[in-house]
Amino acid sequence: MLVPSSNRRTTPIAPVTAAVWLIAAVLLAAVLWTTRFGTRWPSVYFMTGASMEPTIGAERYFLTWSPPGQLARGDLVIFRFMYGTTEYEVLRRVVAFGGDTVSMRAGALFVNGARQPWPFRVLEPRAWRSTYARDSNLYDWGPWVVSSDSIMLLSDTRDILGWPDSRFTGFISTNDVVARATRTLDFRRLR
């Protein structure tokens, strides 16, 4: 039996229910926007050593996004590094792209002739030699020209603590870059 429309009761949506739906919609929109509609996802990593000091210290947590998207000089990235049969994910700074000319003088980095502004440190200036490095001098080398399908990654600590980076491993394929680091967990921007 049909009930005449004048006898139907309508119940207004309670203000609390509307607020819950609004909050849920805003959160969903934020997740979709942040993850670029599910095409990138955040991860938290732990810095085990001092190789990226002074930018990020040992035993600090930081946030990354994967895939890394468009990279720029100075970005901090996670790359895959194979040592024997073990794969590691290592945090390093992008310093140069294919075709760039790179050199180092007293630990300071020069790309295409211009000194780069990123922070670095040399713990022991007398420890400039390494048999593991591509060039035996860790603090003075180059010029090297980055191959067209690669990037160059360096640690901010220029001593042997910086191993592995491009001074030891050579240039890195962009396919081995898995994430870009953006912030520490106390929201300090990494760059």
PyMOL commands that place a pseudoatom at each C-alpha (Angstrom):
pseudoatom trace, name=CA, resn=MET, resi=1, chain=A, elem=C, hetatm=0, pos=[0.000, 0.000, 0.000]
pseudoatom trace, name=CA, resn=LEU, resi=2, chain=A, elem=C, hetatm=0, pos=[1.301, 3.433, -0.870]
pseudoatom trace, name=CA, resn=VAL, resi=3, chain=A, elem=C, hetatm=0, pos=[1.431, 6.082, 1.784]
pseudoatom trace, name=CA, resn=PRO, resi=4, chain=A, elem=C, hetatm=0, pos=[0.567, 9.606, 0.693]
pseudoatom trace, name=CA, resn=SER, resi=5, chain=A, elem=C, hetatm=0, pos=[3.598, 11.858, 0.658]
pseudoatom trace, name=CA, resn=SER, resi=6, chain=A, elem=C, hetatm=0, pos=[2.081, 14.213, 3.188]
pseudoatom trace, name=CA, resn=ASN, resi=7, chain=A, elem=C, hetatm=0, pos=[2.141, 11.446, 5.788]
pseudoatom trace, name=CA, resn=ARG, resi=8, chain=A, elem=C, hetatm=0, pos=[5.814, 10.491, 5.285]
pseudoatom trace, name=CA, resn=ARG, resi=9, chain=A, elem=C, hetatm=0, pos=[8.203, 11.464, 8.012]
pseudoatom trace, name=CA, resn=THR, resi=10, chain=A, elem=C, hetatm=0, pos=[11.592, 12.847, 7.144]
pseudoatom trace, name=CA, resn=THR, resi=11, chain=A, elem=C, hetatm=0, pos=[14.363, 12.779, 9.650]
pseudoatom trace, name=CA, resn=PRO, resi=12, chain=A, elem=C, hetatm=0, pos=[17.033, 15.422, 9.283]
pseudoatom trace, name=CA, resn=ILE, resi=13, chain=A, elem=C, hetatm=0, pos=[20.633, 14.228, 9.347]
pseudoatom trace, name=CA, resn=ALA, resi=14, chain=A, elem=C, hetatm=0, pos=[22.011, 14.780, 12.789]
pseudoatom trace, name=CA, resn=PRO, resi=15, chain=A, elem=C, hetatm=0, pos=[24.731, 17.452, 12.901]
pseudoatom trace, name=CA, resn=VAL, resi=16, chain=A, elem=C, hetatm=0, pos=[27.163, 14.945, 14.441]
pseudoatom trace, name=CA, resn=THR, resi=17, chain=A, elem=C, hetatm=0, pos=[26.624, 12.444, 11.605]
pseudoatom trace, name=CA, resn=ALA, resi=18, chain=A, elem=C, hetatm=0, pos=[27.152, 15.174, 9.006]
pseudoatom trace, name=CA, resn=ALA, resi=19, chain=A, elem=C, hetatm=0, pos=[30.368, 16.252, 10.736]
pseudoatom trace, name=CA, resn=VAL, resi=20, chain=A, elem=C, hetatm=0, pos=[31.678, 12.664, 10.779]
pseudoatom trace, name=CA, resn=TRP, resi=21, chain=A, elem=C, hetatm=0, pos=[30.964, 12.286, 7.055]
pseudoatom trace, name=CA, resn=LEU, resi=22, chain=A, elem=C, hetatm=0, pos=[32.614, 15.631, 6.342]
pseudoatom trace, name=CA, resn=ILE, resi=23, chain=A, elem=C, hetatm=0, pos=[35.741, 14.677, 8.314]
pseudoatom trace, name=CA, resn=ALA, resi=24, chain=A, elem=C, hetatm=0, pos=[35.883, 11.293, 6.539]
pseudoatom trace, name=CA, resn=ALA, resi=25, chain=A, elem=C, hetatm=0, pos=[35.569, 12.986, 3.137]
pseudoatom trace, name=CA, resn=VAL, resi=26, chain=A, elem=C, hetatm=0, pos=[38.332, 15.486, 3.981]
pseudoatom trace, name=CA, resn=LEU, resi=27, chain=A, elem=C, hetatm=0, pos=[40.622, 12.704, 5.216]
pseudoatom trace, name=CA, resn=LEU, resi=28, chain=A, elem=C, hetatm=0, pos=[39.972, 10.641, 2.095]
pseudoatom trace, name=CA, resn=ALA, resi=29, chain=A, elem=C, hetatm=0, pos=[40.684, 13.652, -0.123]
pseudoatom trace, name=CA, resn=ALA, resi=30, chain=A, elem=C, hetatm=0, pos=[43.912, 14.338, 1.807]
pseudoatom trace, name=CA, resn=VAL, resi=31, chain=A, elem=C, hetatm=0, pos=[45.085, 10.723, 1.427]
pseudoatom trace, name=CA, resn=LEU, resi=32, chain=A, elem=C, hetatm=0, pos=[44.257, 10.714, -2.278]
pseudoatom trace, name=CA, resn=TRP, resi=33, chain=A, elem=C, hetatm=0, pos=[46.028, 14.028, -2.843]
pseudoatom trace, name=CA, resn=THR, resi=34, chain=A, elem=C, hetatm=0, pos=[49.066, 13.097, -0.717]
pseudoatom trace, name=CA, resn=THR, resi=35, chain=A, elem=C, hetatm=0, pos=[49.537, 9.719, -2.405]
pseudoatom trace, name=CA, resn=ARG, resi=36, chain=A, elem=C, hetatm=0, pos=[48.764, 11.183, -5.824]
pseudoatom trace, name=CA, resn=PHE, resi=37, chain=A, elem=C, hetatm=0, pos=[45.714, 8.950, -6.092]
pseudoatom trace, name=CA, resn=GLY, resi=38, chain=A, elem=C, hetatm=0, pos=[47.583, 5.881, -4.902]
pseudoatom trace, name=CA, resn=THR, resi=39, chain=A, elem=C, hetatm=0, pos=[50.619, 6.229, -7.172]
pseudoatom trace, name=CA, resn=ARG, resi=40, chain=A, elem=C, hetatm=0, pos=[53.125, 7.029, -4.402]
pseudoatom trace, name=CA, resn=TRP, resi=41, chain=A, elem=C, hetatm=0, pos=[53.359, 6.001, -0.769]
pseudoatom trace, name=CA, resn=PRO, resi=42, chain=A, elem=C, hetatm=0, pos=[55.231, 7.199, 2.306]
pseudoatom trace, name=CA, resn=SER, resi=43, chain=A, elem=C, hetatm=0, pos=[57.727, 5.095, 4.242]
pseudoatom trace, name=CA, resn=VAL, resi=44, chain=A, elem=C, hetatm=0, pos=[59.724, 5.720, 7.387]
pseudoatom trace, name=CA, resn=TYR, resi=45, chain=A, elem=C, hetatm=0, pos=[63.438, 4.877, 7.433]
pseudoatom trace, name=CA, resn=PHE, resi=46, chain=A, elem=C, hetatm=0, pos=[66.013, 4.837, 10.222]
pseudoatom trace, name=CA, resn=MET, resi=47, chain=A, elem=C, hetatm=0, pos=[69.475, 6.376, 9.694]
pseudoatom trace, name=CA, resn=THR, resi=48, chain=A, elem=C, hetatm=0, pos=[71.866, 3.820, 11.164]
pseudoatom trace, name=CA, resn=GLY, resi=49, chain=A, elem=C, hetatm=0, pos=[75.166, 5.683, 10.804]
pseudoatom trace, name=CA, resn=ALA, resi=50, chain=A, elem=C, hetatm=0, pos=[76.745, 9.119, 10.523]
pseudoatom trace, name=CA, resn=SER, resi=51, chain=A, elem=C, hetatm=0, pos=[77.379, 9.124, 6.766]
pseudoatom trace, name=CA, resn=MET, resi=52, chain=A, elem=C, hetatm=0, pos=[74.835, 11.883, 6.040]
pseudoatom trace, name=CA, resn=GLU, resi=53, chain=A, elem=C, hetatm=0, pos=[75.802, 14.244, 8.860]
pseudoatom trace, name=CA, resn=PRO, resi=54, chain=A, elem=C, hetatm=0, pos=[75.462, 17.203, 9.159]
pseudoatom trace, name=CA, resn=THR, resi=55, chain=A, elem=C, hetatm=0, pos=[72.178, 16.946, 7.202]
pseudoatom trace, name=CA, resn=ILE, resi=56, chain=A, elem=C, hetatm=0, pos=[70.726, 14.020, 9.132]
pseudoatom trace, name=CA, resn=GLY, resi=57, chain=A, elem=C, hetatm=0, pos=[72.352, 12.455, 12.146]
pseudoatom trace, name=CA, resn=ALA, resi=58, chain=A, elem=C, hetatm=0, pos=[72.740, 8.845, 13.140]
pseudoatom trace, name=CA, resn=GLU, resi=59, chain=A, elem=C, hetatm=0, pos=[69.793, 7.140, 14.809]
pseudoatom trace, name=CA, resn=ARG, resi=60, chain=A, elem=C, hetatm=0, pos=[67.221, 9.539, 13.330]
pseudoatom trace, name=CA, resn=TYR, resi=61, chain=A, elem=C, hetatm=0, pos=[63.980, 8.564, 11.618]
pseudoatom trace, name=CA, resn=PHE, resi=62, chain=A, elem=C, hetatm=0, pos=[62.972, 10.207, 8.353]
pseudoatom trace, name=CA, resn=LEU, resi=63, chain=A, elem=C, hetatm=0, pos=[60.097, 10.117, 5.875]
pseudoatom trace, name=CA, resn=THR, resi=64, chain=A, elem=C, hetatm=0, pos=[60.429, 9.074, 2.218]
pseudoatom trace, name=CA, resn=TRP, resi=65, chain=A, elem=C, hetatm=0, pos=[58.090, 8.918, -0.778]
pseudoatom trace, name=CA, resn=SER, resi=66, chain=A, elem=C, hetatm=0, pos=[58.141, 6.149, -3.324]
pseudoatom trace, name=CA, resn=PRO, resi=67, chain=A, elem=C, hetatm=0, pos=[58.415, 6.308, -6.254]
pseudoatom trace, name=CA, resn=PRO, resi=68, chain=A, elem=C, hetatm=0, pos=[60.688, 9.343, -5.993]
pseudoatom trace, name=CA, resn=GLY, resi=69, chain=A, elem=C, hetatm=0, pos=[59.266, 11.299, -8.936]
pseudoatom trace, name=CA, resn=GLN, resi=70, chain=A, elem=C, hetatm=0, pos=[61.288, 14.019, -10.662]
pseudoatom trace, name=CA, resn=LEU, resi=71, chain=A, elem=C, hetatm=0, pos=[64.697, 14.393, -8.997]
pseudoatom trace, name=CA, resn=ALA, resi=72, chain=A, elem=C, hetatm=0, pos=[66.718, 17.587, -8.572]
pseudoatom trace, name=CA, resn=ARG, resi=73, chain=A, elem=C, hetatm=0, pos=[70.292, 18.261, -7.500]
pseudoatom trace, name=CA, resn=GLY, resi=74, chain=A, elem=C, hetatm=0, pos=[70.457, 18.290, -3.729]
pseudoatom trace, name=CA, resn=ASP, resi=75, chain=A, elem=C, hetatm=0, pos=[67.608, 15.808, -3.192]
pseudoatom trace, name=CA, resn=LEU, resi=76, chain=A, elem=C, hetatm=0, pos=[68.212, 13.039, -0.677]
pseudoatom trace, name=CA, resn=VAL, resi=77, chain=A, elem=C, hetatm=0, pos=[67.297, 9.638, -2.091]
pseudoatom trace, name=CA, resn=ILE, resi=78, chain=A, elem=C, hetatm=0, pos=[67.272, 5.990, -1.104]
pseudoatom trace, name=CA, resn=PHE, resi=79, chain=A, elem=C, hetatm=0, pos=[69.048, 3.752, -3.606]
pseudoatom trace, name=CA, resn=ARG, resi=80, chain=A, elem=C, hetatm=0, pos=[69.504, -0.016, -3.814]
pseudoatom trace, name=CA, resn=PHE, resi=81, chain=A, elem=C, hetatm=0, pos=[73.075, -1.179, -3.278]
pseudoatom trace, name=CA, resn=MET, resi=82, chain=A, elem=C, hetatm=0, pos=[74.201, -4.791, -3.678]
pseudoatom trace, name=CA, resn=TYR, resi=83, chain=A, elem=C, hetatm=0, pos=[77.166, -5.912, -1.584]
pseudoatom trace, name=CA, resn=GLY, resi=84, chain=A, elem=C, hetatm=0, pos=[77.878, -9.560, -2.258]
pseudoatom trace, name=CA, resn=THR, resi=85, chain=A, elem=C, hetatm=0, pos=[74.507, -11.271, -2.114]
pseudoatom trace, name=CA, resn=THR, resi=86, chain=A, elem=C, hetatm=0, pos=[72.916, -8.728, 0.229]
pseudoatom trace, name=CA, resn=GLU, resi=87, chain=A, elem=C, hetatm=0, pos=[70.827, -5.773, -0.929]
pseudoatom trace, name=CA, resn=TYR, resi=88, chain=A, elem=C, hetatm=0, pos=[70.918, -2.567, 1.107]
pseudoatom trace, name=CA, resn=GLU, resi=89, chain=A, elem=C, hetatm=0, pos=[68.854, 0.610, 0.836]
pseudoatom trace, name=CA, resn=VAL, resi=90, chain=A, elem=C, hetatm=0, pos=[71.163, 3.581, 1.364]
pseudoatom trace, name=CA, resn=LEU, resi=91, chain=A, elem=C, hetatm=0, pos=[70.441, 7.309, 1.827]
pseudoatom trace, name=CA, resn=ARG, resi=92, chain=A, elem=C, hetatm=0, pos=[72.579, 9.623, -0.352]
pseudoatom trace, name=CA, resn=ARG, resi=93, chain=A, elem=C, hetatm=0, pos=[72.422, 13.076, -1.985]
pseudoatom trace, name=CA, resn=VAL, resi=94, chain=A, elem=C, hetatm=0, pos=[71.799, 13.529, -5.723]
pseudoatom trace, name=CA, resn=VAL, resi=95, chain=A, elem=C, hetatm=0, pos=[74.653, 15.758, -6.914]
pseudoatom trace, name=CA, resn=ALA, resi=96, chain=A, elem=C, hetatm=0, pos=[74.713, 15.376, -10.706]
pseudoatom trace, name=CA, resn=PHE, resi=97, chain=A, elem=C, hetatm=0, pos=[72.848, 14.026, -13.716]
pseudoatom trace, name=CA, resn=GLY, resi=98, chain=A, elem=C, hetatm=0, pos=[73.954, 12.536, -17.024]
pseudoatom trace, name=CA, resn=GLY, resi=99, chain=A, elem=C, hetatm=0, pos=[76.292, 14.877, -18.917]
pseudoatom trace, name=CA, resn=ASP, resi=100, chain=A, elem=C, hetatm=0, pos=[77.298, 16.920, -15.839]
pseudoatom trace, name=CA, resn=THR, resi=101, chain=A, elem=C, hetatm=0, pos=[81.000, 17.420, -15.070]
pseudoatom trace, name=CA, resn=VAL, resi=102, chain=A, elem=C, hetatm=0, pos=[81.807, 16.800, -11.408]
pseudoatom trace, name=CA, resn=SER, resi=103, chain=A, elem=C, hetatm=0, pos=[84.935, 17.367, -9.315]
pseudoatom trace, name=CA, resn=MET, resi=104, chain=A, elem=C, hetatm=0, pos=[85.864, 17.747, -5.659]
pseudoatom trace, name=CA, resn=ARG, resi=105, chain=A, elem=C, hetatm=0, pos=[88.444, 20.010, -3.991]
pseudoatom trace, name=CA, resn=ALA, resi=106, chain=A, elem=C, hetatm=0, pos=[89.165, 19.671, -0.270]
pseudoatom trace, name=CA, resn=GLY, resi=107, chain=A, elem=C, hetatm=0, pos=[85.781, 17.966, 0.170]
pseudoatom trace, name=CA, resn=ALA, resi=108, chain=A, elem=C, hetatm=0, pos=[83.823, 20.754, -1.568]
pseudoatom trace, name=CA, resn=LEU, resi=109, chain=A, elem=C, hetatm=0, pos=[81.821, 19.592, -4.590]
pseudoatom trace, name=CA, resn=PHE, resi=110, chain=A, elem=C, hetatm=0, pos=[81.822, 21.359, -7.960]
pseudoatom trace, name=CA, resn=VAL, resi=111, chain=A, elem=C, hetatm=0, pos=[79.220, 20.570, -10.642]
pseudoatom trace, name=CA, resn=ASN, resi=112, chain=A, elem=C, hetatm=0, pos=[79.793, 22.095, -14.078]
pseudoatom trace, name=CA, resn=GLY, resi=113, chain=A, elem=C, hetatm=0, pos=[82.365, 24.424, -12.485]
pseudoatom trace, name=CA, resn=ALA, resi=114, chain=A, elem=C, hetatm=0, pos=[80.070, 25.798, -9.749]
pseudoatom trace, name=CA, resn=ARG, resi=115, chain=A, elem=C, hetatm=0, pos=[80.600, 25.016, -6.074]
pseudoatom trace, name=CA, resn=GLN, resi=116, chain=A, elem=C, hetatm=0, pos=[77.512, 23.349, -4.609]
pseudoatom trace, name=CA, resn=PRO, resi=117, chain=A, elem=C, hetatm=0, pos=[75.905, 24.784, -1.445]
pseudoatom trace, name=CA, resn=TRP, resi=118, chain=A, elem=C, hetatm=0, pos=[75.033, 21.564, 0.384]
pseudoatom trace, name=CA, resn=PRO, resi=119, chain=A, elem=C, hetatm=0, pos=[76.503, 20.957, 3.820]
pseudoatom trace, name=CA, resn=PHE, resi=120, chain=A, elem=C, hetatm=0, pos=[79.357, 18.467, 4.180]
pseudoatom trace, name=CA, resn=ARG, resi=121, chain=A, elem=C, hetatm=0, pos=[82.016, 17.508, 6.666]
pseudoatom trace, name=CA, resn=VAL, resi=122, chain=A, elem=C, hetatm=0, pos=[85.490, 16.001, 6.645]
pseudoatom trace, name=CA, resn=LEU, resi=123, chain=A, elem=C, hetatm=0, pos=[86.227, 14.217, 9.905]
pseudoatom trace, name=CA, resn=GLU, resi=124, chain=A, elem=C, hetatm=0, pos=[89.868, 13.353, 9.334]
pseudoatom trace, name=CA, resn=PRO, resi=125, chain=A, elem=C, hetatm=0, pos=[91.656, 15.338, 6.619]
pseudoatom trace, name=CA, resn=ARG, resi=126, chain=A, elem=C, hetatm=0, pos=[94.706, 13.056, 6.846]
pseudoatom trace, name=CA, resn=ALA, resi=127, chain=A, elem=C, hetatm=0, pos=[92.570, 10.021, 5.902]
pseudoatom trace, name=CA, resn=TRP, resi=128, chain=A, elem=C, hetatm=0, pos=[92.270, 11.065, 2.271]
pseudoatom trace, name=CA, resn=ARG, resi=129, chain=A, elem=C, hetatm=0, pos=[93.242, 7.752, 0.705]
pseudoatom trace, name=CA, resn=SER, resi=130, chain=A, elem=C, hetatm=0, pos=[91.079, 4.684, 0.080]
pseudoatom trace, name=CA, resn=THR, resi=131, chain=A, elem=C, hetatm=0, pos=[91.850, 1.604, -1.976]
pseudoatom trace, name=CA, resn=TYR, resi=132, chain=A, elem=C, hetatm=0, pos=[88.098, 1.095, -2.418]
pseudoatom trace, name=CA, resn=ALA, resi=133, chain=A, elem=C, hetatm=0, pos=[87.491, 4.426, -4.165]
pseudoatom trace, name=CA, resn=ARG, resi=134, chain=A, elem=C, hetatm=0, pos=[87.494, 4.944, -7.947]
pseudoatom trace, name=CA, resn=ASP, resi=135, chain=A, elem=C, hetatm=0, pos=[90.122, 7.645, -7.437]
pseudoatom trace, name=CA, resn=SER, resi=136, chain=A, elem=C, hetatm=0, pos=[92.526, 7.062, -4.556]
pseudoatom trace, name=CA, resn=ASN, resi=137, chain=A, elem=C, hetatm=0, pos=[91.987, 10.555, -3.100]
pseudoatom trace, name=CA, resn=LEU, resi=138, chain=A, elem=C, hetatm=0, pos=[88.606, 10.912, -1.368]
pseudoatom trace, name=CA, resn=TYR, resi=139, chain=A, elem=C, hetatm=0, pos=[88.688, 14.725, -1.059]
pseudoatom trace, name=CA, resn=ASP, resi=140, chain=A, elem=C, hetatm=0, pos=[90.317, 15.840, -4.350]
pseudoatom trace, name=CA, resn=TRP, resi=141, chain=A, elem=C, hetatm=0, pos=[89.333, 14.231, -7.648]
pseudoatom trace, name=CA, resn=GLY, resi=142, chain=A, elem=C, hetatm=0, pos=[87.865, 14.818, -11.062]
pseudoatom trace, name=CA, resn=PRO, resi=143, chain=A, elem=C, hetatm=0, pos=[86.691, 16.086, -13.336]
pseudoatom trace, name=CA, resn=TRP, resi=144, chain=A, elem=C, hetatm=0, pos=[84.389, 13.160, -14.057]
pseudoatom trace, name=CA, resn=VAL, resi=145, chain=A, elem=C, hetatm=0, pos=[81.578, 13.282, -16.615]
pseudoatom trace, name=CA, resn=VAL, resi=146, chain=A, elem=C, hetatm=0, pos=[78.413, 11.496, -15.485]
pseudoatom trace, name=CA, resn=SER, resi=147, chain=A, elem=C, hetatm=0, pos=[77.203, 8.958, -18.068]
pseudoatom trace, name=CA, resn=SER, resi=148, chain=A, elem=C, hetatm=0, pos=[73.940, 9.832, -19.808]
pseudoatom trace, name=CA, resn=ASP, resi=149, chain=A, elem=C, hetatm=0, pos=[71.759, 7.148, -18.186]
pseudoatom trace, name=CA, resn=SER, resi=150, chain=A, elem=C, hetatm=0, pos=[72.998, 7.696, -14.623]
pseudoatom trace, name=CA, resn=ILE, resi=151, chain=A, elem=C, hetatm=0, pos=[73.170, 10.039, -11.665]
pseudoatom trace, name=CA, resn=MET, resi=152, chain=A, elem=C, hetatm=0, pos=[75.905, 10.716, -9.143]
pseudoatom trace, name=CA, resn=LEU, resi=153, chain=A, elem=C, hetatm=0, pos=[75.208, 10.258, -5.430]
pseudoatom trace, name=CA, resn=LEU, resi=154, chain=A, elem=C, hetatm=0, pos=[77.428, 11.379, -2.542]
pseudoatom trace, name=CA, resn=SER, resi=155, chain=A, elem=C, hetatm=0, pos=[77.333, 11.207, 1.215]
pseudoatom trace, name=CA, resn=ASP, resi=156, chain=A, elem=C, hetatm=0, pos=[77.622, 14.421, 3.202]
pseudoatom trace, name=CA, resn=THR, resi=157, chain=A, elem=C, hetatm=0, pos=[80.456, 12.919, 5.252]
pseudoatom trace, name=CA, resn=ARG, resi=158, chain=A, elem=C, hetatm=0, pos=[83.379, 12.823, 2.825]
pseudoatom trace, name=CA, resn=ASP, resi=159, chain=A, elem=C, hetatm=0, pos=[85.506, 10.278, 4.722]
pseudoatom trace, name=CA, resn=ILE, resi=160, chain=A, elem=C, hetatm=0, pos=[85.333, 6.502, 4.291]
pseudoatom trace, name=CA, resn=LEU, resi=161, chain=A, elem=C, hetatm=0, pos=[82.157, 6.694, 6.416]
pseudoatom trace, name=CA, resn=GLY, resi=162, chain=A, elem=C, hetatm=0, pos=[80.576, 7.908, 3.190]
pseudoatom trace, name=CA, resn=TRP, resi=163, chain=A, elem=C, hetatm=0, pos=[80.901, 4.481, 1.605]
pseudoatom trace, name=CA, resn=PRO, resi=164, chain=A, elem=C, hetatm=0, pos=[78.975, 3.486, -0.487]
pseudoatom trace, name=CA, resn=ASP, resi=165, chain=A, elem=C, hetatm=0, pos=[78.524, 6.461, -2.782]
pseudoatom trace, name=CA, resn=SER, resi=166, chain=A, elem=C, hetatm=0, pos=[79.542, 7.228, -6.361]
pseudoatom trace, name=CA, resn=ARG, resi=167, chain=A, elem=C, hetatm=0, pos=[83.185, 7.758, -5.360]
pseudoatom trace, name=CA, resn=PHE, resi=168, chain=A, elem=C, hetatm=0, pos=[83.255, 4.030, -4.589]
pseudoatom trace, name=CA, resn=THR, resi=169, chain=A, elem=C, hetatm=0, pos=[80.504, 2.438, -6.686]
pseudoatom trace, name=CA, resn=GLY, resi=170, chain=A, elem=C, hetatm=0, pos=[80.586, 4.616, -9.800]
pseudoatom trace, name=CA, resn=PHE, resi=171, chain=A, elem=C, hetatm=0, pos=[77.528, 6.294, -11.220]
pseudoatom trace, name=CA, resn=ILE, resi=172, chain=A, elem=C, hetatm=0, pos=[74.101, 4.986, -10.206]
pseudoatom trace, name=CA, resn=SER, resi=173, chain=A, elem=C, hetatm=0, pos=[71.283, 4.008, -12.538]
pseudoatom trace, name=CA, resn=THR, resi=174, chain=A, elem=C, hetatm=0, pos=[68.099, 5.981, -11.901]
pseudoatom trace, name=CA, resn=ASN, resi=175, chain=A, elem=C, hetatm=0, pos=[66.335, 2.594, -11.804]
pseudoatom trace, name=CA, resn=ASP, resi=176, chain=A, elem=C, hetatm=0, pos=[68.133, 1.892, -8.514]
pseudoatom trace, name=CA, resn=VAL, resi=177, chain=A, elem=C, hetatm=0, pos=[66.626, 4.977, -6.827]
pseudoatom trace, name=CA, resn=VAL, resi=178, chain=A, elem=C, hetatm=0, pos=[63.616, 3.750, -4.864]
pseudoatom trace, name=CA, resn=ALA, resi=179, chain=A, elem=C, hetatm=0, pos=[62.501, 6.771, -2.810]
pseudoatom trace, name=CA, resn=ARG, resi=180, chain=A, elem=C, hetatm=0, pos=[63.098, 10.441, -2.028]
pseudoatom trace, name=CA, resn=ALA, resi=181, chain=A, elem=C, hetatm=0, pos=[63.632, 11.567, 1.580]
pseudoatom trace, name=CA, resn=THR, resi=182, chain=A, elem=C, hetatm=0, pos=[61.654, 14.681, 2.472]
pseudoatom trace, name=CA, resn=ARG, resi=183, chain=A, elem=C, hetatm=0, pos=[61.494, 15.252, 6.235]
pseudoatom trace, name=CA, resn=THR, resi=184, chain=A, elem=C, hetatm=0, pos=[62.637, 13.994, 9.591]
pseudoatom trace, name=CA, resn=LEU, resi=185, chain=A, elem=C, hetatm=0, pos=[59.866, 12.822, 11.887]
pseudoatom trace, name=CA, resn=ASP, resi=186, chain=A, elem=C, hetatm=0, pos=[60.106, 16.100, 13.802]
pseudoatom trace, name=CA, resn=PHE, resi=187, chain=A, elem=C, hetatm=0, pos=[59.105, 17.731, 10.467]
pseudoatom trace, name=CA, resn=ARG, resi=188, chain=A, elem=C, hetatm=0, pos=[62.509, 19.264, 9.657]
pseudoatom trace, name=CA, resn=ARG, resi=189, chain=A, elem=C, hetatm=0, pos=[62.776, 19.517, 5.860]
pseudoatom trace, name=CA, resn=LEU, resi=190, chain=A, elem=C, hetatm=0, pos=[65.621, 17.528, 4.317]
pseudoatom trace, name=CA, resn=ARG, resi=191, chain=A, elem=C, hetatm=0, pos=[67.523, 19.134, 1.472]
for i in range(1, 191): cmd.bond("trace and resi %d" % i, "trace and resi %d" % (i + 1))
show_as sticks, trace
zoom trace
